Amino acid sequence: MEERANVFQTMKEKRNTKWVMQLIDKYYPEDNELKRILMVHSKDVTARALQICDAHPELHLDRQFVEEAAMLHDIGIFKCDAPGIQCFGREPYLLHGRIGADLLRAEGYPRHARVCERHTGAGLSKEAIIKGNLPLPAEDFLPETLEEKVICYADKFYSKSKLEQVKSMEMAERSLARFGEEGLNRFRVWEKMFER
């Protein structure tokens, strides 16, 4: 809980990340339960991603970018139909990353947009999209840069429907395993990279 507050306070103090909060406020202007869910989840993911950055200076991660993109990775949820987390839009929840990417590209942040569209599961391959008949273009939406991988990895430990819970490694793996071995295997590679 303290880490969450520290991330938010740090962002408020930094002039160069002020735009992130302004962008969130633009799409979430009301101080309601949906915004609270988004902010709590995003702060948790950001805190874990920044811990990884700090623990692994040898990876030369762009810490500021990780902080910004982790806060924005779920910005598209408001357009989705997920009443359990106060989202009353029309789009399938699976599209929240793609929707967020479209928003961020329109705002002029293509690098941040890539994080949005590549964080679902442990990323989605073209093959998985075709096999699952998913409502996405038949192309790879896989994290490629280390920063994209760190944020995607950190996201797997937090659920917007259970904000108070931090998933254990086993819980995160079980969640991913429901969708097949491909994503689980990617996650395990990241675990070896980021938890050593």
Secondary structure, 3 states (H helix, E strand, C coil): CHHHHHHHHHHHHCHHHHHHHHHHHHHCCCCCHHHHHHHHHHHHHHHHHHHHHHHCHHHCCCHHHHHHHHHHCCHHHHHEEEHHHCEECCECHHHHHHHHHHHHHHHCCHHHHHHHHHCCCCCECHHHHHHCCCCCCCCCECCCCHHHHHHHHHHCCEECCEEEEECCHHHHHHHHHCCCHHHHHHHHHHHHHHCC
